Amino acid sequence: MTTIGIIGAGNIGSQIARKAVQLGYDVVIGNSRGPETLADLVVELGPRARAATASEAGTAADFAVLTIPLRNLDRISAESLAGKVVIDTNNYYWERDGHIEALDRGEATTSGMVQEHLRDSRVAKGFNHILAAEITTTGTPEGTENRRALATASDHADASALVAELYDEFGFDTVDIGPLSESWRVERDRPAYVVRQNAAELETNLARAPRTV
Ligand SMILES: NC(=O)c1ccc[n+]([C@@H]2O[C@H](COP(=O)([O-])OP(=O)(O)OC[C@H]3O[C@@H](n4cnc5c(N)ncnc54)[C@H](OP(=O)(O)O)[C@@H]3O)[C@@H](O)[C@H]2O)c1
């Protein structure tokens, strides 16, 4: 059995958990307020899921999903995620996260910041450019005509390969953007952001993305 540690149990974390348990993964999910606040969610998710603290979710994970507001990145235990693939769903909303100059200037990427914080993990971007509700409703089997595609990026080939495999199980094709330094192409407000697109359309949208918006 593969255990996914999900850090963040909001819109995206809960949706990834729903699809993951359907697919037969075990899920350990945590938030900032403590496992007791996730009682309803784990009942809904069923026996494959349990709630834990965020760092316990990291420790229990074969691989992890980090899905919290960017402003709280420093509060995440890097130790609990060391040596693991971490799928990073976060986006930069300066209205929520406060201004981060390096992002405003186009000199950094959100997932690059996550990789810097989680220096002993292998971070891959994933699920940042799909609306939470659509994670469980827009996937289709491999080979479906006009299948929806999602992008990933990582500095670690095994991490992007893991995301591609998970995307396929969730019902999506993958476009690999390459290293995290190129991952701005699928950040907020770029052409590929939260639109339904197939692989060819996604490639076109990534290519025409402006560095700053
Ligand atoms: N909503 C979307 O459709 C969507 C789509 C793509 C990407 N995203 C991005 O994905 C990330 C998550 O979005 P969301 O909509 O799921 O957010 P959300 O609904 O606000 O949920 C955030 C979750 O993160 C948890 N959290 C916050 N700080 C934490 C910490 N220090 N340790 C552990 N857990 C912590 C929160 O726990 P508490 O409630 O206990 O504080 C909550 O469960 C954001 O960066 C967002 O921009 C969102």
The ligand as an SDF file (V2000), in Angstrom:
LIG
                    3D

 48 52  0  0  0  0  0  0  0  0999 V2000
   -8.8030   26.3520   -4.2260 N   0  0  0  0  0  0  0  0  0  0  0  0
   -8.3870   26.0100   -5.4360 C   0  0  0  0  0  0  0  0  0  0  0  0
   -9.1990   25.7120   -6.3320 O   0  0  0  0  0  0  0  0  0  0  0  0
   -6.8990   25.9420   -5.7100 C   0  0  0  0  0  0  0  0  0  0  0  0
   -6.5040   25.4540   -6.9560 C   0  0  0  0  0  0  0  0  0  0  0  0
   -5.1640   25.2470   -7.2030 C   0  0  0  0  0  0  0  0  0  0  0  0
   -4.2250   25.5950   -6.2480 C   0  0  0  0  0  0  0  0  0  0  0  0
   -4.6140   26.1360   -5.0700 N   0  0  0  0  0  0  0  0  0  0  0  0
   -3.5340   26.5070   -4.1110 C   0  0  0  0  0  0  0  0  0  0  0  0
   -3.3390   25.3870   -3.2540 O   0  0  0  0  0  0  0  0  0  0  0  0
   -3.0890   25.8370   -1.9130 C   0  0  0  0  0  0  0  0  0  0  0  0
   -4.2090   25.3550   -1.0230 C   0  0  0  0  0  0  0  0  0  0  0  0
   -5.4230   25.9290   -1.4890 O   0  0  0  0  0  0  0  0  0  0  0  0
   -6.8220   25.6210   -0.8190 P   0  0  0  0  0  0  0  0  0  0  0  0
   -7.8300   26.3330   -1.6510 O   0  0  0  0  0  0  0  0  0  0  0  0
   -6.9420   24.1610   -0.5860 O   0  0  0  0  0  0  0  0  0  0  0  0
   -6.6380   26.3980    0.5670 O   0  0  0  0  0  0  0  0  0  0  0  0
   -7.6010   26.3510    1.8370 P   0  0  0  0  0  0  0  0  0  0  0  0
   -8.9340   25.7970    1.4620 O   0  0  0  0  0  0  0  0  0  0  0  0
   -7.4920   27.6830    2.4720 O   0  0  0  0  0  0  0  0  0  0  0  0
   -6.8820   25.2710    2.7850 O   0  0  0  0  0  0  0  0  0  0  0  0
   -5.6130   25.4900    3.2950 C   0  0  0  0  0  0  0  0  0  0  0  0
   -5.2720   24.3360    4.2140 C   0  0  0  0  0  0  0  0  0  0  0  0
   -3.9190   24.5160    4.6360 O   0  0  0  0  0  0  0  0  0  0  0  0
   -3.8580   24.2680    6.0320 C   0  0  0  0  0  0  0  0  0  0  0  0
   -2.7210   24.9330    6.6140 N   0  0  0  0  0  0  0  0  0  0  0  0
   -2.4380   26.2450    6.6610 C   0  0  0  0  0  0  0  0  0  0  0  0
   -1.2730   26.4540    7.2860 N   0  0  0  0  0  0  0  0  0  0  0  0
   -0.8080   25.2270    7.6380 C   0  0  0  0  0  0  0  0  0  0  0  0
    0.3310   24.7920    8.3410 C   0  0  0  0  0  0  0  0  0  0  0  0
    1.2610   25.6410    8.7700 N   0  0  0  0  0  0  0  0  0  0  0  0
    0.4750   23.4560    8.5530 N   0  0  0  0  0  0  0  0  0  0  0  0
   -0.4700   22.5930    8.1160 C   0  0  0  0  0  0  0  0  0  0  0  0
   -1.5690   22.9500    7.4290 N   0  0  0  0  0  0  0  0  0  0  0  0
   -1.7310   24.2610    7.2000 C   0  0  0  0  0  0  0  0  0  0  0  0
   -5.1710   24.8120    6.5520 C   0  0  0  0  0  0  0  0  0  0  0  0
   -5.4130   24.2930    7.8250 O   0  0  0  0  0  0  0  0  0  0  0  0
   -6.3220   25.1050    8.8960 P   0  0  0  0  0  0  0  0  0  0  0  0
   -7.6520   25.2740    8.2470 O   0  0  0  0  0  0  0  0  0  0  0  0
   -6.3290   24.2100   10.0870 O   0  0  0  0  0  0  0  0  0  0  0  0
   -5.5910   26.4110    9.1200 O   0  0  0  0  0  0  0  0  0  0  0  0
   -6.1240   24.2760    5.4890 C   0  0  0  0  0  0  0  0  0  0  0  0
   -6.4720   22.9400    5.7550 O   0  0  0  0  0  0  0  0  0  0  0  0
   -3.0140   27.3670   -1.9890 C   0  0  0  0  0  0  0  0  0  0  0  0
   -1.6800   27.7700   -2.1660 O   0  0  0  0  0  0  0  0  0  0  0  0
   -3.8400   27.6900   -3.2250 C   0  0  0  0  0  0  0  0  0  0  0  0
   -3.4730   28.9130   -3.8050 O   0  0  0  0  0  0  0  0  0  0  0  0
   -5.9370   26.3000   -4.7750 C   0  0  0  0  0  0  0  0  0  0  0  0
  1  2  1  0
  2  3  2  0
  2  4  1  0
  4  5  1  0
  4 48  2  0
  5  6  2  0
  6  7  1  0
  7  8  2  0
  8  9  1  0
  8 48  1  0
  9 10  1  0
  9 46  1  0
 10 11  1  0
 11 12  1  0
 11 44  1  0
 12 13  1  0
 13 14  1  0
 14 15  2  0
 14 16  1  0
 14 17  1  0
 17 18  1  0
 18 19  2  0
 18 20  1  0
 18 21  1  0
 21 22  1  0
 22 23  1  0
 23 24  1  0
 23 42  1  0
 24 25  1  0
 25 26  1  0
 25 36  1  0
 26 27  1  0
 26 35  1  0
 27 28  2  0
 28 29  1  0
 29 30  1  0
 29 35  2  0
 30 31  1  0
 30 32  2  0
 32 33  1  0
 33 34  2  0
 34 35  1  0
 36 37  1  0
 36 42  1  0
 37 38  1  0
 38 39  2  0
 38 40  1  0
 38 41  1  0
 42 43  1  0
 44 45  1  0
 44 46  1  0
 46 47  1  0
M  CHG  2   8   1  16  -1
M  END
$$$$
